[in-house]
Amino acid sequence: MLVSVVIPSRNQAGFIGDCLHSITSQTHRPLEIIVVDGASTDGTVGVLRGFLAGQDVAFRWVSEPDGGHPDALNKGFAMTTGEVVGWLNSDDLYYDRCVVERAVQALRSKPEVDVVFGDTAIIDENGYVLMYWCFPKFRPRRAWRGLTLPQPSVFLRHPVILNERLDESLKVALDFEYWLRLGRKYRFAHVGAVQSVDRDQPNRISHARRGELLRTHQRIVEQYRSEYGDASPLGRCADLILRSTLRLKGVYPCLKFAAGIGSSRLCAPFKLDGIRHLLRRQLLGRLGRLPRAKAPQPA
């Protein structure tokens, strides 16, 4: 089963190499990588030109002006030939070497499922793990209330991206709208593992354009209100309990990572600034405003 991974990119020379390596290190074959770069000026093109994907991985890229993030993604999706399609932003990466294999196995074992996803590790710009973000089973109404999907961990069957393009009128929060739209008629499944790494770096859209992101998010909420309805007090209470449970669930991968369990299978040498700091962020940190990790001082 051929898997295509689409990477939209613009001026991410410092991170895109890690992203590409996390794909080529996957155990699954065959693989196809498609990078759609928005005419970067920071050295990204040089990284792409020098990238050696290997004889067993197809690698294609373009670098040209585009209409933004959704335009680049729709262009990349149109170039895919795989039965399964993943979407990684250029500053994100896959967590371990079995990510694609797990996604393919889940889709093979559940032919009725169209989209699979997993949990995600959040790291900072220097590679320190900030926390693990765990997710429940996907329900559109719950996603509308804020428990959405981790985009880097998602894999879709090819007909999904053929039938549903990303909304190019949106410059931010496009994945939030996409999952709500797909939730109308497609089936989702959780693979039960940490699948991706979300890099919480200062120049990411959620920080650099936070005001625009929040306004757009609210417009999307209003757009889908008639379909998914207002949250009742009971529903909001259930969400709060679920979020707390998922925070606790994330303690297990925190402890595994701190103990070095499975470290040889990770796609990058992620860093630890101390188990106490990691657990404090896991249990008390505010998503979107996590404190920066500090490198341990030499004794």
WORAJO-V392105 format. One line per field, one symbol per residue. ss: DSSP state (A for helix, B for strand, O for the rest). psi: psi as a letter, one per 40 degrees, with the letter a starting at -180 (. if undefined). burial: I if it has 24 or more other C-alpha atoms within 12 Angstrom, else O. A space follows every 10 residues. Layout:
ss=???
psi=???
burial=???
This chain:
ss=OOBBBBBBBO OOOOOAAAAA AAAAOOOOOO BBBBBBBOOO OOOAAAAAAO OOOOOOBBBB BBBOOOOOAA AAAAAAAAAO OOOBBBBOOO OOBBOBOOAA AAAAAAAAAO OOOOBBBBBB BBBOOOOBBB BBBOOOOOOA AAAAOOOOOO AAAOBBBAAA AAAOOOOOOO OOOAAAAAAA AAOOOOOBBB BBBBBBBBBO OOOOAAAAOA AAAAAAAAAA AAAOAAAAOO OOAAAAAAAA AAAAAAAAAA AAAAAAAAAO OOAAABOOOO BOOOAAAAAA AAAAOOOOOO OOOOOOOOO
psi=hhhhhhhiih ffdedddddd ddddeidhii ihhhhhhffi eeedddddde hgdidehhhi iihiiaeadd ddddddddei eidihihhie eiiidieedd ddddddddeg eehdhiiaii hhiaeeehhd ihhiiaihhd ddddeegaih deehhiiddd dddhiiheeh eifddddddd ddedeihiih efihdihhhg ideideddfd dddddddddd dddedddeii hidddddddd ddddddddde ddddddddee hedeeieigi ihehdddddd dddeihhefi iiihhhhi.
burial=OIIIIIIIII IIIIIIIIII IIIIIIIIII IIIIIIIIII OOOIIOIIOO IOIOOOIIII IIIOOOOIII IIIIIIIIII IIIIIIIIII IIIIIIIIII IIIIOIIOOO OOIIIIIIII IIIIIIIIII IIIIIIIIII IIIIIIIIII IIIIIIIIOI IOOIIIIOOI IIIIIIIIII IIIOOIIIII IOIIIIIIII IOOIIIOOOO OOIOOIIOOI IOOIOOOIOO OOOOOOOOIO OOIOOIIIII IIIIIOIIOO OOOOOIIIOI IIIIIOIIII IIIOOOOIOI IIIOOOOOO
